[in-house]
């Protein structure tokens, strides 16, 4: 059984959204990436929260 290492990225900019499914974070926060879509939206965890965010912010 293969296990891949988790992917962590650092936020380049603050990201906020009114959408409940979005992940909010601040510049320099470290985000654990769970899913990467070809559309550029990634699913991740940061500061105890979970949600989608645009990959061009990291």
PyMOL commands that place a pseudoatom at each C-alpha (Angstrom):
pseudoatom trace, name=CA, resn=UNK, resi=1, chain=A, elem=C, hetatm=0, pos=[0.000, 0.000, 0.000]
pseudoatom trace, name=CA, resn=UNK, resi=2, chain=A, elem=C, hetatm=0, pos=[1.443, 3.364, -1.040]
pseudoatom trace, name=CA, resn=UNK, resi=3, chain=A, elem=C, hetatm=0, pos=[0.936, 6.447, 1.064]
pseudoatom trace, name=CA, resn=UNK, resi=4, chain=A, elem=C, hetatm=0, pos=[1.777, 9.852, -0.294]
pseudoatom trace, name=CA, resn=UNK, resi=5, chain=A, elem=C, hetatm=0, pos=[3.082, 12.652, 1.853]
pseudoatom trace, name=CA, resn=UNK, resi=6, chain=A, elem=C, hetatm=0, pos=[0.640, 15.457, 2.528]
pseudoatom trace, name=CA, resn=UNK, resi=7, chain=A, elem=C, hetatm=0, pos=[1.064, 18.567, 0.386]
pseudoatom trace, name=CA, resn=UNK, resi=8, chain=A, elem=C, hetatm=0, pos=[1.401, 21.846, 2.260]
pseudoatom trace, name=CA, resn=UNK, resi=9, chain=A, elem=C, hetatm=0, pos=[1.423, 25.274, 0.617]
pseudoatom trace, name=CA, resn=UNK, resi=10, chain=A, elem=C, hetatm=0, pos=[1.865, 28.809, 1.938]
pseudoatom trace, name=CA, resn=UNK, resi=11, chain=A, elem=C, hetatm=0, pos=[-0.670, 31.545, 1.204]
pseudoatom trace, name=CA, resn=UNK, resi=12, chain=A, elem=C, hetatm=0, pos=[0.694, 34.420, -0.875]
pseudoatom trace, name=CA, resn=UNK, resi=13, chain=A, elem=C, hetatm=0, pos=[-2.384, 36.599, -0.274]
pseudoatom trace, name=CA, resn=UNK, resi=14, chain=A, elem=C, hetatm=0, pos=[-5.377, 36.862, 2.060]
pseudoatom trace, name=CA, resn=UNK, resi=15, chain=A, elem=C, hetatm=0, pos=[-8.463, 35.023, 0.779]
pseudoatom trace, name=CA, resn=UNK, resi=16, chain=A, elem=C, hetatm=0, pos=[-12.008, 35.625, 1.992]
pseudoatom trace, name=CA, resn=UNK, resi=17, chain=A, elem=C, hetatm=0, pos=[-15.355, 34.589, 0.566]
pseudoatom trace, name=CA, resn=UNK, resi=18, chain=A, elem=C, hetatm=0, pos=[-19.012, 34.633, 1.567]
pseudoatom trace, name=CA, resn=UNK, resi=19, chain=A, elem=C, hetatm=0, pos=[-19.409, 31.074, 0.248]
pseudoatom trace, name=CA, resn=UNK, resi=20, chain=A, elem=C, hetatm=0, pos=[-19.734, 28.563, 3.117]
pseudoatom trace, name=CA, resn=UNK, resi=21, chain=A, elem=C, hetatm=0, pos=[-17.737, 25.949, 1.183]
pseudoatom trace, name=CA, resn=UNK, resi=22, chain=A, elem=C, hetatm=0, pos=[-14.693, 28.236, 0.795]
pseudoatom trace, name=CA, resn=UNK, resi=23, chain=A, elem=C, hetatm=0, pos=[-11.582, 28.187, 2.958]
pseudoatom trace, name=CA, resn=UNK, resi=24, chain=A, elem=C, hetatm=0, pos=[-10.603, 31.574, 4.385]
pseudoatom trace, name=CA, resn=UNK, resi=25, chain=A, elem=C, hetatm=0, pos=[-6.950, 32.286, 5.160]
pseudoatom trace, name=CA, resn=UNK, resi=26, chain=A, elem=C, hetatm=0, pos=[-4.405, 35.049, 5.603]
pseudoatom trace, name=CA, resn=UNK, resi=27, chain=A, elem=C, hetatm=0, pos=[-1.113, 35.695, 3.862]
pseudoatom trace, name=CA, resn=UNK, resi=28, chain=A, elem=C, hetatm=0, pos=[1.631, 33.311, 5.087]
pseudoatom trace, name=CA, resn=UNK, resi=29, chain=A, elem=C, hetatm=0, pos=[-0.842, 30.764, 6.521]
pseudoatom trace, name=CA, resn=UNK, resi=30, chain=A, elem=C, hetatm=0, pos=[0.140, 27.152, 5.807]
pseudoatom trace, name=CA, resn=UNK, resi=31, chain=A, elem=C, hetatm=0, pos=[-2.591, 25.122, 4.091]
pseudoatom trace, name=CA, resn=UNK, resi=32, chain=A, elem=C, hetatm=0, pos=[-2.804, 21.338, 3.806]
pseudoatom trace, name=CA, resn=UNK, resi=33, chain=A, elem=C, hetatm=0, pos=[-4.006, 20.488, 0.289]
pseudoatom trace, name=CA, resn=UNK, resi=34, chain=A, elem=C, hetatm=0, pos=[-6.473, 17.588, 0.103]
pseudoatom trace, name=CA, resn=UNK, resi=35, chain=A, elem=C, hetatm=0, pos=[-7.732, 17.762, -3.503]
pseudoatom trace, name=CA, resn=UNK, resi=36, chain=A, elem=C, hetatm=0, pos=[-6.499, 19.612, -6.601]
pseudoatom trace, name=CA, resn=UNK, resi=37, chain=A, elem=C, hetatm=0, pos=[-8.943, 20.227, -9.461]
pseudoatom trace, name=CA, resn=UNK, resi=38, chain=A, elem=C, hetatm=0, pos=[-7.815, 21.118, -12.995]
pseudoatom trace, name=CA, resn=UNK, resi=39, chain=A, elem=C, hetatm=0, pos=[-10.071, 24.181, -12.771]
pseudoatom trace, name=CA, resn=UNK, resi=40, chain=A, elem=C, hetatm=0, pos=[-7.605, 25.716, -10.295]
pseudoatom trace, name=CA, resn=UNK, resi=41, chain=A, elem=C, hetatm=0, pos=[-9.761, 25.218, -7.204]
pseudoatom trace, name=CA, resn=UNK, resi=42, chain=A, elem=C, hetatm=0, pos=[-8.169, 23.224, -4.404]
pseudoatom trace, name=CA, resn=UNK, resi=43, chain=A, elem=C, hetatm=0, pos=[-9.708, 21.695, -1.284]
pseudoatom trace, name=CA, resn=UNK, resi=44, chain=A, elem=C, hetatm=0, pos=[-7.713, 22.186, 1.890]
pseudoatom trace, name=CA, resn=UNK, resi=45, chain=A, elem=C, hetatm=0, pos=[-7.420, 22.644, 5.649]
pseudoatom trace, name=CA, resn=UNK, resi=46, chain=A, elem=C, hetatm=0, pos=[-6.067, 25.638, 7.521]
pseudoatom trace, name=CA, resn=UNK, resi=47, chain=A, elem=C, hetatm=0, pos=[-6.379, 26.785, 11.133]
pseudoatom trace, name=CA, resn=UNK, resi=48, chain=A, elem=C, hetatm=0, pos=[-8.967, 24.110, 11.909]
pseudoatom trace, name=CA, resn=UNK, resi=49, chain=A, elem=C, hetatm=0, pos=[-11.172, 25.049, 8.931]
pseudoatom trace, name=CA, resn=UNK, resi=50, chain=A, elem=C, hetatm=0, pos=[-11.819, 23.100, 5.727]
pseudoatom trace, name=CA, resn=UNK, resi=51, chain=A, elem=C, hetatm=0, pos=[-12.931, 24.280, 2.279]
pseudoatom trace, name=CA, resn=UNK, resi=52, chain=A, elem=C, hetatm=0, pos=[-12.182, 25.222, -1.323]
pseudoatom trace, name=CA, resn=UNK, resi=53, chain=A, elem=C, hetatm=0, pos=[-9.788, 27.979, -2.379]
pseudoatom trace, name=CA, resn=UNK, resi=54, chain=A, elem=C, hetatm=0, pos=[-8.220, 29.286, -5.621]
pseudoatom trace, name=CA, resn=UNK, resi=55, chain=A, elem=C, hetatm=0, pos=[-4.774, 27.792, -6.186]
pseudoatom trace, name=CA, resn=UNK, resi=56, chain=A, elem=C, hetatm=0, pos=[-3.380, 31.069, -7.546]
pseudoatom trace, name=CA, resn=UNK, resi=57, chain=A, elem=C, hetatm=0, pos=[-3.486, 32.474, -3.983]
pseudoatom trace, name=CA, resn=UNK, resi=58, chain=A, elem=C, hetatm=0, pos=[-0.754, 30.041, -2.856]
for i in range(1, 58): cmd.bond("trace and resi %d" % i, "trace and resi %d" % (i + 1))
show_as sticks, trace
zoom trace
